[in-house]
Amino acid sequence: MDLLKTIAAMRHFRKSASGKRIALVPTMGALHAGHLALMEAARKQAETVVVSVFVNPTQFGPTEDFARYPRDLAADTAKCESVGVSAVFAPESSEMYSNEASTTVKVAGVTEGLCGASRPIHFAGVATIVSKLFNIVAPDVAIFGQKDYQQLVTIRRLVTDLDFPVEIVAHPTVREPDGLAMSSRNAYLSPDDRRAAPRIFASLQSVRAIFRAGERRQSQLQRTLVEALHEVTDFQVEYAEIREQDSLRAVERPSRPIALVAGRLGQTRLIDNLALDE
Ligand code: AMP
């Protein structure tokens, strides 16, 4: 497996793999079993798998956890190697953003509301870095987790609107045995908060249960979600919403609804979602 630190080295690797189908898995490192599942899915999609490990400064707000975000490149590269990744692209910030950088990719519509409400610059940072990665790595296919659902919808919009020749593959959320969605940020949780955290997924499941029993009204589905989340000890809800899966629109009777949640347990911001027709 190659460890590539510069754009030039990544482009050279890409050239030497020309003719092969190449898959990209973008990550911020601190890799867990959720990320590894994306890499395994990537291996099924393509002969050559590239994983990017880059804690992207432009998607963090000034009061967010950029400085303390967990970083361990040696452990990350060992994990990538164990699942048959061909190359890890792990540039420094200065390699990706020159001091003169002045271009931002902004996706409207689907980035408004939900996480976009409390993280106003987040999705522009994501769309910009993903555009750069697509230009540098030139993958045929890229894998994104459903865990970050609004991000996934944003990337699909970006690829359609800017004609990136990249197929986007969504991977289901990988969970701990108790249901908590795996996240690099789970490491921040206190033991008490870690015990409470699986109730977030249980709340999403309770909404799915009433959907399966025939409830279709967005207002009722949302009320059930909010009430279930009130029972999660110390969870400060940021949003709890029912939206249409493809467009993320809020409509009275969504045809394919998805429940989406964000909030804080202690200092840790957690997100999760569940498609109700799954
Ligand atoms: P991150 O390193 O948090 O930026 O995530 C990198 C990629 O892994 C994104 O496409 C995430 O959606 C995906 N991902 C993170 N956690 C999970 C999970 N628990 N299950 C599935 N995909 C995940």
Boltz pocket constraint, residues with backbone or C-beta under 6 A from the ligand:
constraints:
  - pocket:
      binder: B
      contacts: [[A, 26], [A, 27], [A, 28], [A, 29], [A, 34], [A, 35], [A, 38], [A, 143], [A, 144], [A, 145], [A, 146], [A, 147], [A, 148], [A, 171], [A, 172], [A, 173], [A, 174], [A, 175], [A, 181], [A, 182], [A, 183], [A, 184]]
      max_distance: 6.0
